Amino acid sequence: MNKSSRKPAKPSRTPLILTLLGGLTVTILLVVFFSTGKNTAHTGKDPVSPVREGGTTKRMVAAERDNRSLIQSVRLEPEFPTRTDVLHAVVTPVVDIPADQLQYSHTWKVNEQTVKNTTGGTLDLSPFRKGDLVYVTVTPYRSGTAGYAARSPMIALQAVPPSLELNIHTLTIKAGGSCILQLSSSHPDSEGVEFGLEEPKVNGMTIDARTGRILWIVQPDQPGVVNFGASVTDSEGTRVTKRFEIKLQHLPAQRTVGH
């Protein structure tokens, strides 16, 4: 009798793999489910229980921020001031708030240094110099509660323009005679100036540009009232022109006495 030997069959791995895959799928689904729930809560999309910040909802915080925005803009006038000016802070509130419901406090700064003892809406510029940088920060108050502060643009102080003066107003002279007129100028922000004659120009007038000295040879046909123009230009390039009026009183002609 022939005996045949059989090897025992190897157990199949397919059920084990399916079992592992099924367990892994369930685990992934559970992780996704719980993660989605946490993200929904933290994004504040749940209308029933929004996240609170210090006992106040985010929506309430946003509303309070809007209520504190009381100023639309702040500007300074004049736009190009000098040391001879007084600077004014012009505040424009938001459109839906009456101006009489707001009070303001002002913090002025010159070259980033706070100006002491000045909290109002004006600043006297006489203590400062050409080129100084100025701006103001305005804090609004409504019913005693402070709103958000607003800052003006920064501006630079301009040079004081030179003045131009002529002290003679009435001149007594005979036709054909000559006289000296003297222009003067104050120029605190400039090292020097130059003078010139402008329209309407008068026949017989010449000027020394450095000193402002005018030599005038009076013409016989010149009228009793004479107008002429003059100018002064400082080292900063600022030019000022002015028109002057002089009243001429002609001396009567001398009579020749015959023998």
FIZA-868641 format. One record per atom (N, C-alpha, C): atom name; residue in one letter; x, y, z; residue number from 1. Coordinates in steps of 0.1 Angstrom, whole numbers, plus 2048, in hexadecimal, padded with zeros to 3 digits. Example, Ala and Ser with C-alpha at 12.3 -4.5 7.8 and 13.67 -1.06 7.14 Angstrom:
% residues 2
   atom   rest    xx    yy    zz    nr
      N      a   884   7C7   84E     1
     CA      a   87B   7D3   84E     1
      C      a   884   7DF   84E     1
      N      s   880   7EA   847     2
     CA      s   889   7F5   847     2
      C      s   881   800   84F     2
This chain:
% residues 259
   atom   rest    xx    yy    zz    nr
      N      m   809   7F4   800     1
     CA      m   800   800   800     1
      C      m   809   80C   800     1
      N      n   806   815   7F7     2
     CA      n   80E   821   7F6     2
      C      n   809   82B   800     2
      N      k   811   831   807     3
     CA      k   80E   83B   811     3
      C      k   812   849   80B     3
      N      s   809   852   80B     4
     CA      s   80C   85F   806     4
      C      s   80C   869   812     4
      N      s   816   871   813     5
     CA      s   817   87B   81E     5
      C      s   812   889   819     5
      N      r   80A   88F   821     6
     CA      r   805   89D   81E     6
      C      r   80A   8A7   828     6
      N      k   80E   8B2   823     7
     CA      k   812   8BD   82C     7
      C      k   806   8C5   830     7
      N      p   806   8C9   83D     8
     CA      p   7FA   8D1   842     8
      C      p   7F9   8DE   83B     8
      N      a   7ED   8E2   837     9
     CA      a   7EB   8EF   830     9
      C      a   7EE   8FB   838     9
      N      k   7F5   906   832    10
     CA      k   7F8   912   83A    10
      C      k   7EC   91A   83C    10
      N      p   7EA   91F   848    11
     CA      p   7DE   928   84A    11
      C      p   7DE   934   841    11
      N      s   7D3   939   83C    12
     CA      s   7D2   944   833    12
      C      s   7D3   951   83B    12
      N      r   7DB   95C   836    13
     CA      r   7DD   968   83D    13
      C      r   7D2   973   839    13
      N      t   7CA   970   830    14
     CA      t   7C0   97A   82B    14
      C      t   7B7   97F   836    14
      N      p   7B1   976   83E    15
     CA      p   7A8   97B   848    15
      C      p   7AF   984   852    15
      N      l   7BB   981   855    16
     CA      l   7C3   98A   85F    16
      C      l   7C5   998   859    16
      N      i   7C8   999   84C    17
     CA      i   7CB   9A6   846    17
      C      i   7BE   9AE   846    17
      N      l   7B3   9A7   842    18
     CA      l   7A6   9AE   842    18
      C      l   7A2   9B3   850    18
      N      t   7A5   9AB   85A    19
     CA      t   7A2   9AF   868    19
      C      t   7AA   9BC   86B    19
      N      l   7B7   9BC   868    20
     CA      l   7BF   9C8   86B    20
      C      l   7BB   9D4   864    20
      N      l   7B8   9D3   857    21
     CA      l   7B3   9DE   84F    21
      C      l   7A6   9E4   854    21
      N      g   79D   9DB   858    22
     CA      g   790   9DF   85E    22
      C      g   793   9E7   86B    22
      N      g   79B   9E2   873    23
     CA      g   79E   9EA   880    23
      C      g   7A4   9F7   87D    23
      N      l   7AE   9F8   874    24
     CA      l   7B4   A04   871    24
      C      l   7AA   A0F   86B    24
      N      t   7A1   A0A   863    25
     CA      t   797   A13   85D    25
      C      t   78E   A19   868    25
      N      v   78A   A11   872    26
     CA      v   782   A16   87D    26
      C      v   789   A20   885    26
      N      t   796   A1D   887    27
     CA      t   79E   A27   88F    27
      C      t   79F   A34   888    27
      N      i   7A2   A34   87B    28
     CA      i   7A3   A41   873    28
      C      i   796   A48   874    28
      N      l   78A   A41   872    29
     CA      l   77D   A48   872    29
      C      l   77B   A4F   880    29
      N      l   77F   A48   88B    30
     CA      l   77D   A4E   898    30
      C      l   786   A5A   89A    30
      N      v   792   A5A   895    31
     CA      v   79B   A65   896    31
      C      v   796   A71   88F    31
      N      v   791   A6F   882    32
     CA      v   78B   A79   87A    32
      C      v   77F   A7F   880    32
      N      f   777   A77   886    33
     CA      f   76A   A7C   88C    33
      C      f   76D   A85   898    33
      N      f   776   A80   8A1    34
     CA      f   779   A89   8AD    34
      C      f   781   A95   8A9    34
      N      s   78A   A94   89F    35
     CA      s   791   AA0   89B    35
      C      s   788   AAB   895    35
      N      t   77E   AA6   88D    36
     CA      t   775   AB0   887    36
      C      t   76D   AB7   891    36
      N      g   769   AB0   89C    37
     CA      g   761   AB6   8A6    37
      C      g   769   AC0   8AE    37
      N      k   776   ABD   8B0    38
     CA      k   77E   AC7   8B7    38
      C      k   780   AD4   8AF    38
      N      n   783   AD2   8A2    39
     CA      n   785   ADD   899    39
      C      n   779   AE6   898    39
      N      t   76D   AE0   898    40
     CA      t   761   AE8   897    40
      C      t   75F   AF0   8A3    40
      N      a   763   AEB   8AF    41
     CA      a   761   AF2   8BC    41
      C      a   76B   AFE   8BC    41
      N      h   778   AFB   8B8    42
     CA      h   782   B06   8B9    42
      C      h   781   B11   8AF    42
      N      t   77A   B0E   8A4    43
     CA      t   779   B19   89A    43
      C      t   76D   B22   89D    43
      N      g   765   B1E   8A7    44
     CA      g   75A   B27   8AB    44
      C      g   74E   B27   8A2    44
      N      k   74D   B1C   899    45
     CA      k   742   B1B   890    45
      C      k   736   B16   897    45
      N      d   737   B11   8A3    46
     CA      d   72C   B0C   8AA    46
      C      d   724   B18   8AF    46
      N      p   718   B1A   8AA    47
     CA      p   710   B26   8AE    47
      C      p   70B   B25   8BC    47
      N      v   70B   B19   8C2    48
     CA      v   705   B17   8CF    48
      C      v   70F   B1B   8DA    48
      N      s   71B   B17   8D8    49
     CA      s   725   B19   8E3    49
      C      s   732   B1E   8DD    49
      N      p   732   B2B   8DA    50
     CA      p   73E   B31   8D4    50
      C      p   749   B32   8DF    50
      N      v   755   B32   8DB    51
     CA      v   761   B33   8E4    51
      C      v   761   B41   8EA    51
      N      r   763   B42   8F7    52
     CA      r   763   B4F   8FE    52
      C      r   771   B53   901    52
      N      e   774   B60   901    53
     CA      e   781   B66   904    53
      C      e   77E   B6F   910    53
      N      g   783   B6A   91C    54
     CA      g   781   B72   928    54
      C      g   772   B74   92B    54
      N      g   76A   B6A   928    55
     CA      g   75C   B6B   92B    55
      C      g   754   B73   921    55
      N      t   75A   B77   915    56
     CA      t   753   B7E   90B    56
      C      t   755   B77   8FE    56
      N      t   74A   B75   8F6    57
     CA      t   74C   B6F   8E9    57
      C      t   754   B77   8E0    57
      N      k   759   B70   8D5    58
     CA      k   761   B77   8CB    58
      C      k   759   B82   8C4    58
      N      r   74C   B7F   8C2    59
     CA      r   743   B89   8BC    59
      C      r   742   B95   8C4    59
      N      m   741   B93   8D1    60
     CA      m   73F   B9F   8DA    60
      C      m   74C   BA7   8DA    60
      N      v   758   BA0   8DA    61
     CA      v   765   BA7   8D9    61
      C      v   766   BB0   8CD    61
      N      a   761   BAA   8C1    62
     CA      a   762   BB2   8B5    62
      C      a   759   BBE   8B6    62
      N      a   74D   BBC   8BC    63
     CA      a   744   BC8   8BD    63
      C      a   74A   BD3   8C5    63
      N      e   751   BCF   8D0    64
     CA      e   757   BD9   8D9    64
      C      e   762   BE0   8D2    64
      N      r   769   BD9   8C9    65
     CA      r   774   BE0   8C2    65
      C      r   76E   BEA   8B8    65
      N      d   763   BE7   8B1    66
     CA      d   75D   BF0   8A8    66
      C      d   758   BFC   8B0    66
      N      n   753   BFB   8BC    67
     CA      n   74D   C06   8C3    67
      C      n   759   C0F   8C8    67
      N      r   765   C0B   8C9    68
     CA      r   770   C13   8CD    68
      C      r   777   C1A   8C2    68
      N      s   773   C17   8B5    69
     CA      s   779   C1E   8AA    69
      C      s   771   C2B   8A8    69
      N      l   775   C36   8AE    70
     CA      l   76D   C43   8AE    70
      C      l   773   C4D   8A5    70
      N      i   77F   C4C   8A0    71
     CA      i   786   C56   898    71
      C      i   788   C51   88A    71
      N      q   784   C59   880    72
     CA      q   786   C56   872    72
      C      q   793   C5A   86D    72
      N      s   798   C66   871    73
     CA      s   7A5   C6B   86D    73
      C      s   7A9   C77   875    73
      N      v   7B6   C7A   875    74
     CA      v   7BC   C85   87C    74
      C      v   7C6   C8C   872    74
      N      r   7C5   C99   870    75
     CA      r   7CE   CA0   867    75
      C      r   7D3   CAD   86E    75
      N      l   7DE   CB2   869    76
     CA      l   7E4   CBE   86F    76
      C      l   7E2   CCA   866    76
      N      e   7DF   CD6   86B    77
     CA      e   7DE   CE2   864    77
      C      e   7E6   CED   86B    77
      N      p   7EE   CF5   863    78
     CA      p   7F0   CF5   855    78
      C      p   7F9   CE8   851    78
      N      e   7F8   CE5   844    79
     CA      e   7FF   CD9   83F    79
      C      e   80E   CDB   83E    79
      N      f   812   CE7   83C    80
     CA      f   820   CEB   83B    80
      C      f   823   CF6   845    80
      N      p   824   CF3   852    81
     CA      p   826   CFE   85C    81
      C      p   834   D02   85D    81
      N      t   836   D0E   863    82
     CA      t   843   D13   867    82
      C      t   843   D16   876    82
      N      r   84E   D1B   87B    83
     CA      r   84F   D1D   88A    83
      C      r   845   D29   88E    83
      N      t   840   D30   884    84
     CA      t   837   D3C   888    84
      C      t   829   D37   888    84
      N      d   826   D2B   886    85
     CA      d   818   D26   886    85
      C      d   814   D1F   893    85
      N      v   807   D1E   894    86
     CA      v   801   D15   89F    86
      C      v   7FB   D09   897    86
      N      l   7FF   CFD   89B    87
     CA      l   7FA   CF1   894    87
      C      l   7ED   CEC   89A    87
      N      h   7E3   CE8   892    88
     CA      h   7D6   CE4   897    88
      C      h   7D4   CD5   893    88
      N      a   7CF   CCD   89C    89
     CA      a   7CB   CC0   899    89
      C      a   7BC   CBF   896    89
      N      v   7B9   CBB   88A    90
     CA      v   7AB   CBB   885    90
      C      v   7A7   CAC   885    90
      N      v   79D   CA9   88E    91
     CA      v   799   C9B   890    91
      C      v   78B   C99   889    91
      N      t   78A   C8F   881    92
     CA      t   77D   C8B   87B    92
      C      t   778   C7E   881    92
      N      p   76D   C7F   888    93
     CA      p   768   C73   88E    93
      C      p   761   C6A   884    93
      N      v   75E   C5E   888    94
     CA      v   756   C55   87F    94
      C      v   749   C5B   87C    94
      N      v   743   C58   871    95
     CA      v   737   C5F   86C    95
      C      v   72B   C5E   875    95
      N      d   72A   C53   87C    96
     CA      d   71D   C51   884    96
      C      d   71E   C55   892    96
      N      i   728   C5D   896    97
     CA      i   72A   C62   8A3    97
      C      i   72A   C71   8A3    97
      N      p   720   C78   8AA    98
     CA      p   721   C86   8AB    98
      C      p   72D   C8B   8B2    98
      N      a   733   C96   8AC    99
     CA      a   73F   C9B   8B1    99
      C      a   73E   CA0   8C0    99
      N      d   732   CA4   8C4   100
     CA      d   731   CA9   8D2   100
      C      d   731   C9E   8DC   100
      N      q   731   C92   8D8   101
     CA      q   731   C86   8E1   101
      C      q   73F   C81   8E4   101
      N      l   749   C88   8DE   102
     CA      l   757   C83   8DF   102
      C      l   760   C8E   8E5   102
      N      q   769   C89   8EE   103
     CA      q   774   C91   8F3   103
      C      q   781   C8B   8EE   103
      N      y   78C   C93   8EE   104
     CA      y   798   C8E   8E9   104
      C      y   7A4   C92   8F2   104
      N      s   7AE   C8A   8F3   105
     CA      s   7BA   C8D   8F9   105
      C      s   7C5   C8C   8EE   105
      N      h   7CF   C96   8EE   106
     CA      h   7D9   C96   8E4   106
      C      h   7E7   C94   8EA   106
      N      t   7EF   C8C   8E3   107
     CA      t   7FD   C8B   8E6   107
      C      t   805   C8F   8DA   107
      N      w   80C   C9B   8DC   108
     CA      w   814   CA0   8D1   108
      C      w   822   C9B   8D3   108
      N      k   828   C98   8C7   109
     CA      k   836   C94   8C7   109
      C      k   83E   C9C   8BC   109
      N      v   84A   CA0   8C0   110
     CA      v   853   CA7   8B7   110
      C      v   860   C9F   8B7   110
      N      n   864   C9B   8AC   111
     CA      n   870   C92   8AB   111
      C      n   86F   C86   8B4   111
      N      e   863   C80   8B5   112
     CA      e   860   C75   8BD   112
      C      e   861   C77   8CC   112
      N      q   862   C84   8D1   113
     CA      q   862   C88   8DF   113
      C      q   855   C8E   8E2   113
      N      t   84E   C89   8ED   114
     CA      t   842   C8E   8F1   114
      C      t   843   C9D   8F6   114
      N      v   83A   CA6   8F1   115
     CA      v   83A   CB4   8F5   115
      C      v   832   CB4   902   115
      N      k   839   CB9   90C   116
     CA      k   833   CB9   91A   116
      C      k   82A   CC5   91B   116
      N      n   820   CC4   924   117
     CA      n   816   CCE   928   117
      C      n   80E   CD3   91C   117
      N      t   80C   CCA   912   118
     CA      t   804   CCD   906   118
      C      t   7FB   CC1   904   118
      N      t   7EE   CC2   907   119
     CA      t   7E5   CB7   905   119
      C      t   7D9   CBB   8FC   119
      N      g   7D8   CC8   8F9   120
     CA      g   7CD   CCD   8F0   120
      C      g   7CF   CCB   8E2   120
      N      g   7C6   CD0   8DA   121
     CA      g   7C6   CCE   8CB   121
      C      g   7CF   CD7   8C3   121
      N      t   7D7   CE0   8CA   122
     CA      t   7E0   CE9   8C3   122
      C      t   7EE   CE8   8C9   122
      N      l   7F8   CEC   8C0   123
     CA      l   806   CEC   8C5   123
      C      l   80D   CF8   8BF   123
      N      d   812   D00   8C9   124
     CA      d   81A   D0C   8C5   124
      C      d   828   D07   8C0   124
      N      l   82B   D0B   8B4   125
     CA      l   837   D06   8AD   125
      C      l   843   D0F   8B0   125
      N      s   842   D1A   8B6   126
     CA      s   84D   D24   8B8   126
      C      s   859   D1E   8BF   126
      N      p   858   D14   8C8   127
     CA      p   864   D0F   8CF   127
      C      p   86C   D06   8C6   127
      N      f   867   D02   8BA   128
     CA      f   86E   CF8   8B2   128
      C      f   875   CFD   8A6   128
      N      r   87C   CF5   89E   129
     CA      r   884   CF9   894   129
      C      r   880   CF3   886   129
      N      k   885   CFA   87C   130
     CA      k   883   CF5   86E   130
      C      k   888   CE6   86D   130
      N      g   87F   CDE   867   131
     CA      g   883   CD0   865   131
      C      g   87E   CC6   870   131
      N      d   879   CCC   87B   132
     CA      d   874   CC3   886   132
      C      d   868   CBC   881   132
      N      l   866   CAF   886   133
     CA      l   85B   CA6   881   133
      C      l   850   CA6   88C   133
      N      v   844   CA9   888   134
     CA      v   839   CAA   892   134
      C      v   82D   CA1   88E   134
      N      y   827   C9A   898   135
     CA      y   81B   C94   896   135
      C      y   813   C93   8A3   135
      N      v   806   C90   8A3   136
     CA      v   7FE   C8F   8AF   136
      C      v   7F6   C82   8AF   136
      N      t   7F5   C7C   8BB   137
     CA      t   7EC   C71   8BD   137
      C      t   7E0   C75   8C5   137
      N      v   7D4   C72   8C0   138
     CA      v   7C8   C76   8C6   138
      C      v   7C0   C6A   8CC   138
      N      t   7BD   C6A   8D9   139
     CA      t   7B5   C60   8DF   139
      C      t   7A7   C65   8E1   139
      N      p   79C   C5E   8DC   140
     CA      p   78E   C63   8DE   140
      C      p   788   C5D   8EA   140
      N      y   77F   C64   8F0   141
     CA      y   778   C5F   8FC   141
      C      y   769   C62   8F9   141
      N      r   761   C57   8FC   142
     CA      r   752   C58   8FB   142
      C      r   74C   C53   907   142
      N      s   745   C5C   90E   143
     CA      s   73F   C58   91B   143
      C      s   749   C53   925   143
      N      g   755   C59   925   144
     CA      g   760   C56   92E   144
      C      g   768   C49   92A   144
      N      t   764   C43   91F   145
     CA      t   76B   C37   91B   145
      C      t   774   C3A   90F   145
      N      a   781   C36   910   146
     CA      a   78A   C39   905   146
      C      a   788   C30   8F9   146
      N      g   78A   C36   8ED   147
     CA      g   78A   C2F   8E1   147
      C      g   798   C2D   8DC   147
      N      y   798   C28   8CF   148
     CA      y   7A5   C25   8C9   148
      C      y   7AC   C33   8C5   148
      N      a   7B9   C34   8C8   149
     CA      a   7C0   C40   8C5   149
      C      a   7C3   C41   8B6   149
      N      a   7C4   C4D   8B0   150
     CA      a   7C7   C4F   8A2   150
      C      a   7D2   C59   8A1   150
      N      r   7DB   C57   897   151
     CA      r   7E7   C5F   896   151
      C      r   7E7   C67   889   151
      N      s   7EB   C73   889   152
     CA      s   7EC   C7C   87D   152
      C      s   7F8   C78   875   152
      N      p   7F8   C7C   869   153
     CA      p   805   C7B   861   153
      C      p   810   C84   867   153
      N      m   81C   C80   865   154
     CA      m   828   C88   86A   154
      C      m   82B   C93   860   154
      N      i   82D   C9F   865   155
     CA      i   831   CAA   85C   155
      C      i   83E   CB0   861   155
      N      a   845   CB7   858   156
     CA      a   852   CBE   85B   156
      C      a   850   CCD   85B   156
      N      l   856   CD4   865   157
     CA      l   855   CE2   866   157
      C      l   85D   CE8   85A   157
      N      q   857   CF2   853   158
     CA      q   85D   CF8   848   158
      C      q   865   D05   84D   158
      N      a   86E   D09   844   159
     CA      a   875   D15   847   159
      C      a   86C   D22   847   159
      N      v   86F   D2B   850   160
     CA      v   867   D37   850   160
      C      v   86B   D40   844   160
      N      p   862   D43   83C   161
     CA      p   865   D4B   830   161
      C      p   86B   D59   833   161
      N      p   873   D5E   82B   162
     CA      p   879   D6B   82E   162
      C      p   86E   D76   82D   162
      N      s   870   D81   834   163
     CA      s   867   D8C   833   163
      C      s   86D   D96   829   163
      N      l   865   DA0   825   164
     CA      l   86A   DAA   81B   164
      C      l   863   DB7   81F   164
      N      e   86C   DC1   822   165
     CA      e   866   DCE   826   165
      C      e   86D   DDA   820   165
      N      l   866   DE5   81E   166
     CA      l   86B   DF1   819   166
      C      l   865   DFC   822   166
      N      n   86D   E04   829   167
     CA      n   867   E0D   833   167
      C      n   863   E1B   82D   167
      N      i   868   E1E   821   168
     CA      i   864   E2B   81B   168
      C      i   857   E2A   814   168
      N      h   84E   E33   817   169
     CA      h   841   E33   811   169
      C      h   83F   E40   809   169
      N      t   844   E4B   80D   170
     CA      t   843   E58   807   170
      C      t   851   E5E   804   170
      N      l   853   E62   7F8   171
     CA      l   861   E67   7F4   171
      C      l   85F   E75   7ED   171
      N      t   867   E7E   7F2   172
     CA      t   867   E8C   7EC   172
      C      t   874   E8D   7E4   172
      N      i   873   E8F   7D8   173
     CA      i   87E   E90   7CF   173
      C      i   87B   E97   7C2   173
      N      k   885   E9D   7BC   174
     CA      k   882   EA4   7B0   174
      C      k   885   E9A   7A4   174
      N      a   87F   E9D   799   175
     CA      a   881   E94   78D   175
      C      a   88F   E95   789   175
      N      g   895   E89   785   176
     CA      g   8A3   E89   781   176
      C      g   8AC   E86   78D   176
      N      g   8A7   E88   799   177
     CA      g   8B0   E85   7A4   177
      C      g   8B0   E76   7A7   177
      N      s   8B8   E73   7B1   178
     CA      s   8BA   E65   7B4   178
      C      s   8B8   E63   7C3   178
      N      c   8B4   E57   7C7   179
     CA      c   8B2   E53   7D5   179
      C      c   8B6   E45   7D8   179
      N      i   8B7   E41   7E4   180
     CA      i   8BA   E34   7E9   180
      C      i   8AE   E2E   7F0   180
      N      l   8AA   E22   7EC   181
     CA      l   8A0   E1A   7F3   181
      C      l   8A6   E0E   7F9   181
      N      q   8A2   E0A   805   182
     CA      q   8A8   DFE   80B   182
      C      q   89E   DF3   80E   182
      N      l   89F   DE8   808   183
     CA      l   897   DDC   80C   183
      C      l   89D   DD5   818   183
      N      s   895   DCF   820   184
     CA      s   89A   DC8   82C   184
      C      s   892   DBA   82D   184
      N      s   899   DB0   833   185
     CA      s   893   DA3   834   185
      C      s   897   D9C   841   185
      N      s   88D   D96   848   186
     CA      s   890   D8D   853   186
      C      s   88F   D7F   84E   186
      N      h   899   D77   851   187
     CA      h   89A   D69   84C   187
      C      h   8A0   D60   857   187
      N      p   898   D5C   861   188
     CA      p   89D   D55   86C   188
      C      p   8A2   D47   869   188
      N      d   89C   D41   85E   189
     CA      d   8A0   D33   85B   189
      C      d   8A9   D32   84F   189
      N      s   8AF   D3D   84B   190
     CA      s   8B8   D3D   83F   190
      C      s   8C5   D44   842   190
      N      e   8D0   D40   83C   191
     CA      e   8DD   D46   83E   191
      C      e   8DE   D54   837   191
      N      g   8D6   D56   82C   192
     CA      g   8D7   D62   825   192
      C      g   8CC   D63   81B   192
      N      v   8CB   D6F   814   193
     CA      v   8C0   D72   80A   193
      C      v   8C6   D79   7FF   193
      N      e   8BF   D79   7F4   194
     CA      e   8C2   D82   7E8   194
      C      e   8B5   D89   7E4   194
      N      f   8B7   D96   7E1   195
     CA      f   8AC   D9F   7DD   195
      C      f   8AC   DA1   7CE   195
      N      g   8A0   DA5   7C9   196
     CA      g   89E   DA7   7BB   196
      C      g   892   DB0   7B8   196
      N      l   892   DB6   7AC   197
     CA      l   887   DBF   7A8   197
      C      l   87E   DB6   79F   197
      N      e   871   DB8   7A1   198
     CA      e   867   DB0   79A   198
      C      e   85D   DBA   793   198
      N      e   854   DB4   78B   199
     CA      e   849   DBC   785   199
      C      e   83F   DC1   790   199
      N      p   83A   DCD   78E   200
     CA      p   83E   DD7   784   200
      C      p   84B   DDE   786   200
      N      k   854   DDE   77D   201
     CA      k   860   DE4   77E   201
      C      k   860   DF3   77A   201
      N      v   868   DFB   781   202
     CA      v   868   E09   77F   202
      C      v   875   E0D   778   202
      N      n   874   E16   76E   203
     CA      n   880   E1B   767   203
      C      n   888   E23   771   203
      N      g   895   E20   770   204
     CA      g   89E   E28   778   204
      C      g   8A2   E21   785   204
      N      m   89C   E15   788   205
     CA      m   89F   E0E   794   205
      C      m   8A9   E02   792   205
      N      t   8B4   E01   79A   206
     CA      t   8BD   DF6   79A   206
      C      t   8BF   DF1   7A9   206
      N      i   8C2   DE5   7AB   207
     CA      i   8C3   DDF   7B8   207
      C      i   8D0   DD7   7BA   207
      N      d   8D5   DD8   7C6   208
     CA      d   8E0   DCF   7CA   208
      C      d   8DA   DC2   7D0   208
      N      a   8DB   DB7   7CA   209
     CA      a   8D5   DAA   7CE   209
      C      a   8D9   DA6   7DC   209
      N      r   8E5   DA9   7E0   210
     CA      r   8EA   DA5   7ED   210
      C      r   8E5   DAD   7F8   210
      N      t   8E5   DBA   7F6   211
     CA      t   8E1   DC3   801   211
      C      t   8D3   DC8   801   211
      N      g   8CC   DC7   7F5   212
     CA      g   8BF   DCC   7F4   212
      C      g   8BE   DDB   7F2   212
      N      r   8C9   DE1   7EF   213
     CA      r   8CA   DF0   7ED   213
      C      r   8C6   DF3   7DF   213
      N      i   8BC   DFC   7DE   214
     CA      i   8B6   E00   7D1   214
      C      i   8BA   E0F   7CE   214
      N      l   8C1   E11   7C2   215
     CA      l   8C4   E1E   7BD   215
      C      l   8B9   E22   7B3   215
      N      w   8B3   E2D   7B5   216
     CA      w   8A8   E32   7AD   216
      C      w   8AB   E40   7A7   216
      N      i   8AC   E41   79A   217
     CA      i   8AD   E4E   794   217
      C      i   89F   E51   78E   217
      N      v   899   E5B   795   218
     CA      v   88B   E5E   792   218
      C      v   88A   E64   784   218
      N      q   881   E5F   77C   219
     CA      q   87F   E64   76E   219
      C      q   875   E70   76E   219
      N      p   877   E79   765   220
     CA      p   86E   E85   764   220
      C      p   85F   E81   762   220
      N      d   85C   E76   75B   221
     CA      d   84E   E73   758   221
      C      d   848   E6A   762   221
      N      q   84F   E67   76D   222
     CA      q   849   E5D   776   222
      C      q   83E   E64   77E   222
      N      p   832   E5C   780   223
     CA      p   827   E62   787   223
      C      p   829   E64   796   223
      N      g   81F   E69   79C   224
     CA      g   820   E6C   7AB   224
      C      g   81F   E5F   7B3   224
      N      v   819   E55   7AF   225
     CA      v   819   E48   7B6   225
      C      v   820   E3D   7AD   225
      N      v   82A   E37   7B3   226
     CA      v   832   E2D   7AC   226
      C      v   831   E20   7B3   226
      N      n   82E   E15   7AB   227
     CA      n   82E   E08   7B0   227
      C      n   839   DFF   7AA   227
      N      f   840   DF8   7B2   228
     CA      f   84A   DEF   7AD   228
      C      f   84A   DE2   7B5   228
      N      g   84F   DD7   7AF   229
     CA      g   850   DCA   7B5   229
      C      g   85E   DC7   7BA   229
      N      a   85F   DBF   7C4   230
     CA      a   86C   DBA   7C9   230
      C      a   86B   DAC   7CF   230
      N      s   876   DA5   7D0   231
     CA      s   876   D98   7D5   231
      C      s   882   D95   7DE   231
      N      v   880   D8B   7E6   232
     CA      v   88B   D86   7EE   232
      C      v   88B   D77   7EE   232
      N      t   897   D71   7EC   233
     CA      t   898   D62   7EC   233
      C      t   8A2   D5D   7F6   233
      N      d   89E   D54   7FF   234
     CA      d   8A7   D4F   809   234
      C      d   8B0   D43   804   234
      N      s   8B9   D3F   80C   235
     CA      s   8C2   D34   808   235
      C      s   8BB   D27   807   235
      N      e   8AE   D26   80C   236
     CA      e   8A6   D19   80B   236
      C      e   89F   D19   7FD   236
      N      g   89F   D24   7F6   237
     CA      g   898   D25   7E9   237
      C      g   88A   D2B   7EB   237
      N      t   887   D2F   7F7   238
     CA      t   879   D35   7F9   238
      C      t   87A   D44   7F4   238
      N      r   870   D47   7EB   239
     CA      r   870   D54   7E4   239
      C      r   863   D5C   7E8   239
      N      v   865   D68   7EC   240
     CA      v   859   D70   7F0   240
      C      v   85A   D7D   7E8   240
      N      t   84E   D80   7E2   241
     CA      t   84D   D8D   7DA   241
      C      t   843   D96   7E0   241
      N      k   845   DA3   7DE   242
     CA      k   83D   DAD   7E4   242
      C      k   83C   DB9   7DB   242
      N      r   831   DC0   7DB   243
     CA      r   82F   DCC   7D3   243
      C      r   82F   DD8   7DD   243
      N      f   837   DE2   7D9   244
     CA      f   838   DEE   7E2   244
      C      f   832   DFA   7DA   244
      N      e   82D   E04   7E2   245
     CA      e   828   E10   7DC   245
      C      e   82F   E1C   7E3   245
      N      i   834   E25   7DA   246
     CA      i   83B   E31   7DF   246
      C      i   834   E3E   7D9   246
      N      k   831   E47   7E2   247
     CA      k   82B   E54   7DD   247
      C      k   836   E5E   7DB   247
      N      l   837   E63   7CF   248
     CA      l   841   E6D   7CC   248
      C      l   83C   E7B   7CD   248
      N      q   843   E83   7D4   249
     CA      q   840   E91   7D5   249
      C      q   84B   E99   7CE   249
      N      h   848   E9E   7C2   250
     CA      h   852   EA5   7BA   250
      C      h   854   EB3   7BF   250
      N      l   860   EB7   7C0   251
     CA      l   864   EC4   7C4   251
      C      l   860   ECE   7B9   251
      N      p   85B   ED9   7BC   252
     CA      p   858   EE3   7B2   252
      C      p   865   EE8   7AB   252
      N      a   864   EEB   79F   253
     CA      a   86F   EF1   798   253
      C      a   873   EFE   79D   253
      N      q   880   F01   79E   254
     CA      q   885   F0E   7A3   254
      C      q   884   F18   798   254
      N      r   87F   F24   79C   255
     CA      r   87E   F2F   793   255
      C      r   88C   F36   791   255
      N      t   88E   F3A   785   256
     CA      t   89A   F42   783   256
      C      t   897   F51   784   256
      N      v   89E   F58   78D   257
     CA      v   89B   F66   78F   257
      C      v   8A3   F6F   785   257
      N      g   89C   F77   77D   258
     CA      g   8A4   F7F   774   258
      C      g   8A8   F8C   77A   258
      N      h   8B2   F93   774   259
     CA      h   8B7   FA0   779   259
      C      h   8B0   FAB   772   259
